């Protein structure tokens, strides 16, 4: 049993010692704070456009630096189209604008992003 305990402790110590550590280059032994990461810019869009099953919805979003702009839409069962446009800028949080279009008839094959 003593051998099992020693082997277990040895494995635990080696695992902890093998974890990467960042120290300053001046040799003071202080741990450095994690570096600030640059914002990741991206852009995507997708939509579902299926006339047979009457599914019509989609989402698009783009991020540049600290700002995110996007929108999504859903064709509701009562024939309204709900659009949500939003942005997130710095610490503003999620800021949406929600609109509805009554008696909407989808243009099958064309996302609602384009028809606006």
Backbone as numpy.savetxt, mean C-alpha at the origin, in Angstrom:
# Nx Ny Nz CAx CAy CAz Cx Cy Cz
20.89 -34.64 29.96 20.06 -33.44 29.96 20.93 -32.19 29.96
22.04 -32.22 30.67 22.94 -31.07 30.75 23.49 -30.73 29.37
23.76 -31.74 28.55 24.30 -31.52 27.21 23.24 -30.82 26.34
21.99 -31.23 26.48 20.91 -30.61 25.72 20.77 -29.13 26.06
20.85 -28.81 27.33 20.75 -27.42 27.78 21.91 -26.60 27.23
23.13 -27.15 27.30 24.30 -26.44 26.79 24.20 -26.21 25.28
23.75 -27.22 24.54 23.61 -27.08 23.09 22.54 -26.04 22.77
21.42 -26.08 23.49 20.34 -25.10 23.27 20.80 -23.68 23.55
21.50 -23.49 24.66 22.01 -22.15 24.98 23.06 -21.69 23.96
23.89 -22.59 23.51 24.91 -22.24 22.52 24.26 -21.78 21.22
23.23 -22.49 20.78 22.52 -22.11 19.56 21.87 -20.74 19.72
21.26 -20.49 20.88 20.61 -19.20 21.12 21.63 -18.07 21.12
22.78 -18.27 21.77 23.82 -17.24 21.82 24.36 -16.96 20.42
24.60 -18.00 19.64 25.11 -17.81 18.28 24.09 -17.08 17.40
22.82 -17.37 17.59 21.78 -16.70 16.80 21.75 -15.21 17.12
21.85 -14.87 18.40 21.83 -13.46 18.79 23.09 -12.75 18.31
24.23 -13.40 18.40 25.47 -12.78 17.97 25.51 -12.60 16.45
24.80 -13.45 15.73 24.80 -13.37 14.27 23.88 -12.31 13.71
23.06 -11.70 14.55 22.14 -10.66 14.08 22.95 -9.42 13.69
22.60 -8.77 12.57 23.37 -7.61 12.13 23.19 -6.43 13.09
24.26 -5.76 13.35 24.25 -4.57 14.21 24.91 -3.43 13.44
24.44 -2.21 13.66 25.07 -1.04 13.03 25.71 -0.20 14.13
26.97 0.08 13.95 27.69 0.92 14.89 28.35 2.05 14.13
28.61 3.14 14.83 29.25 4.26 14.16 30.67 3.89 13.76
31.19 4.57 12.76 32.51 4.22 12.23 33.64 4.80 13.08
33.33 5.68 14.00 34.38 6.26 14.84 34.83 5.29 15.91
34.14 4.16 16.03 34.59 3.16 17.00 34.12 3.43 18.41
33.15 4.29 18.59 32.66 4.60 19.93 31.78 3.49 20.49
31.31 2.60 19.61 30.49 1.49 20.09 29.02 1.83 20.23
28.63 3.05 19.86 27.20 3.42 19.96 26.44 2.82 18.79
25.23 2.38 19.05 24.40 1.88 17.97 23.81 3.06 17.22
23.78 2.96 15.88 23.21 4.01 15.05 21.70 3.85 14.93
21.02 4.96 14.71 19.58 4.94 14.45 19.36 4.46 13.02
18.23 3.80 12.75 17.96 3.37 11.37 17.90 4.58 10.44
18.42 4.41 9.23 18.44 5.51 8.28 17.04 5.78 7.74
16.76 7.05 7.44 15.51 7.41 6.80 15.50 6.86 5.39
14.42 6.24 5.00 14.33 5.72 3.64 13.69 6.75 2.74
14.12 6.76 1.50 13.54 7.65 0.51 12.14 7.14 0.18
11.21 8.06 -0.14 9.88 7.62 -0.51 9.91 6.78 -1.77
9.03 5.82 -1.84 8.95 4.96 -3.01 7.83 5.47 -3.91
8.18 5.80 -5.14 7.20 6.27 -6.11 6.64 5.08 -6.87
5.34 5.11 -7.14 4.72 4.03 -7.89 3.47 4.55 -8.58
2.93 3.72 -9.47 1.74 4.06 -10.21 1.09 2.74 -10.62
-0.21 2.55 -10.31 -0.89 1.34 -10.75 -2.35 1.64 -11.07
-2.93 0.75 -11.84 -4.34 0.85 -12.19 -4.85 -0.55 -12.52
-6.06 -0.86 -12.08 -6.70 -2.12 -12.45 -8.20 -1.89 -12.49
-8.89 -2.72 -13.25 -10.34 -2.63 -13.28 -10.94 -3.97 -13.67
-12.17 -4.18 -13.24 -12.95 -5.36 -13.60 -14.10 -4.86 -14.44
-14.24 -5.43 -15.64 -15.21 -4.95 -16.62 -15.83 -6.18 -17.28
-16.86 -6.74 -16.64 -17.44 -8.00 -17.11 -18.94 -7.82 -17.31
-19.33 -7.62 -18.55 -20.74 -7.37 -18.86 -21.62 -8.57 -18.52
-21.11 -9.77 -18.77 -21.91 -10.97 -18.53 -22.35 -11.08 -17.07
-21.44 -10.78 -16.14 -21.74 -10.87 -14.72 -22.07 -9.51 -14.10
-22.13 -8.47 -14.92 -22.48 -7.12 -14.46 -21.54 -6.62 -13.36
-20.24 -6.89 -13.52 -19.22 -6.40 -12.60 -18.47 -5.26 -13.25
-18.44 -4.12 -12.58 -17.80 -2.92 -13.14 -17.23 -2.12 -11.98
-15.93 -2.26 -11.75 -15.27 -1.51 -10.67 -13.78 -1.45 -10.95
-13.09 -0.53 -10.29 -11.66 -0.40 -10.51 -11.00 0.53 -9.52
-9.67 0.58 -9.61 -8.87 1.37 -8.67 -7.61 1.84 -9.37
-7.22 3.08 -9.13 -5.94 3.59 -9.62 -5.31 4.41 -8.51
-3.97 4.41 -8.48 -3.25 5.16 -7.46 -1.85 5.47 -7.94
-1.36 6.62 -7.55 0.01 7.03 -7.89 0.61 7.73 -6.67
1.89 7.46 -6.43 2.60 8.10 -5.33 3.85 8.76 -5.88
4.06 9.99 -5.45 5.27 10.70 -5.83 5.74 11.48 -4.61
6.96 11.18 -4.19 7.53 11.76 -2.98 6.63 11.45 -1.79
6.11 12.44 -1.11 5.29 12.18 0.08 3.79 12.26 -0.20
3.37 12.36 -1.46 1.95 12.52 -1.78 1.43 11.31 -2.54
0.24 10.87 -2.17 -0.44 9.78 -2.86 -1.78 10.30 -3.36
-2.07 10.09 -4.63 -3.36 10.45 -5.22 -3.97 9.19 -5.80
-5.29 9.03 -5.64 -5.92 7.84 -6.18 -7.42 7.99 -6.29
-8.03 7.00 -6.90 -9.48 6.95 -6.98 -9.91 5.52 -7.23
-11.14 5.24 -6.83 -11.73 3.95 -7.16 -13.21 4.16 -7.42
-13.80 3.22 -8.15 -15.22 3.33 -8.48 -15.86 1.95 -8.39
-17.18 1.96 -8.12 -17.96 0.73 -8.04 -19.34 1.01 -8.61
-19.78 0.19 -9.54 -21.14 0.28 -10.06 -22.04 -0.49 -9.10
-22.93 0.21 -8.44 -23.76 -0.36 -7.38 -25.01 -1.04 -7.95
-25.64 -1.94 -7.20 -26.83 -2.65 -7.68 -28.01 -1.73 -8.01
-28.05 -0.52 -7.44 -29.15 0.41 -7.73 -28.83 1.30 -8.93
-27.87 0.89 -9.76 -27.44 1.59 -10.98 -26.79 2.95 -10.73
-26.25 3.14 -9.55 -25.45 4.33 -9.30 -23.98 3.94 -9.40
-23.16 4.90 -9.80 -21.71 4.69 -9.81 -21.15 5.51 -8.65
-20.50 4.83 -7.73 -19.85 5.52 -6.62 -18.39 5.71 -6.98
-17.93 6.95 -6.91 -16.52 7.29 -7.13 -15.95 7.85 -5.83
-14.77 7.41 -5.53 -14.04 7.94 -4.38 -12.70 8.41 -4.90
-12.43 9.70 -4.80 -11.11 10.23 -5.12 -10.48 10.62 -3.79
-9.19 10.42 -3.67 -8.54 10.67 -2.39 -7.10 11.09 -2.58
-6.56 11.61 -1.50 -5.13 11.90 -1.47 -4.63 11.74 -0.04
-3.35 11.52 0.06 -2.64 11.50 1.33 -1.39 12.33 1.10
-1.24 13.40 1.86 -0.11 14.30 1.67 0.57 14.52 3.02
1.73 13.92 3.20 2.45 14.06 4.47 1.65 13.48 5.61
1.38 14.30 6.61 0.65 13.85 7.79 -0.85 14.09 7.69
-1.37 14.43 6.50 -2.80 14.75 6.37 -3.69 13.56 6.61
-3.17 12.36 6.41 -4.01 11.18 6.50 -4.82 11.00 5.23
-5.75 10.09 5.23 -6.58 9.75 4.08 -7.68 10.80 3.96
-7.72 11.54 2.83 -8.71 12.60 2.62 -9.54 12.24 1.38
-10.75 11.67 1.58 -11.55 11.24 0.43 -12.60 12.27 0.02
-13.02 12.19 -1.25 -14.18 12.90 -1.76 -15.04 11.83 -2.44
-16.28 11.69 -1.96 -17.16 10.63 -2.45 -18.29 11.24 -3.25
-18.50 10.74 -4.47 -19.60 11.21 -5.32 -20.37 10.02 -5.87
-21.61 10.28 -6.25 -22.47 9.25 -6.84 -23.04 9.79 -8.14
-23.11 8.93 -9.16 -23.78 9.27 -10.41 -25.01 8.38 -10.51
-26.20 9.00 -10.56 -27.44 8.24 -10.64 -27.65 7.69 -12.05
-28.38 6.60 -12.15 -28.74 5.96 -13.42 -27.55 5.78 -14.34
-26.47 5.27 -13.80 -25.24 5.09 -14.57 -25.35 3.84 -15.43
-24.90 3.94 -16.65 -24.84 2.80 -17.55 -23.39 2.63 -18.00
-22.75 1.55 -17.62 -21.33 1.37 -17.95 -21.09 1.32 -19.46
-19.98 1.87 -19.87 -19.48 1.67 -21.24 -18.55 0.48 -21.16
-19.08 -0.71 -21.41 -18.30 -1.93 -21.27 -17.07 -1.86 -22.14
-15.94 -2.18 -21.56 -14.67 -2.12 -22.27 -13.90 -0.84 -22.01
-14.50 0.12 -21.31 -13.84 1.39 -21.00 -13.93 1.63 -19.50
-12.80 1.71 -18.80 -12.84 1.98 -17.36 -13.46 3.34 -17.06
-14.11 3.46 -15.92 -14.73 4.73 -15.52 -13.69 5.81 -15.29
-12.41 5.45 -15.15 -11.37 6.47 -15.00 -11.30 7.30 -16.29
-11.46 6.66 -17.42 -11.29 7.29 -18.72 -12.49 8.16 -19.06
-13.69 7.73 -18.69 -14.93 8.41 -19.08 -15.14 9.73 -18.39
-14.43 10.03 -17.37 -14.69 11.20 -16.53 -14.66 12.46 -17.29
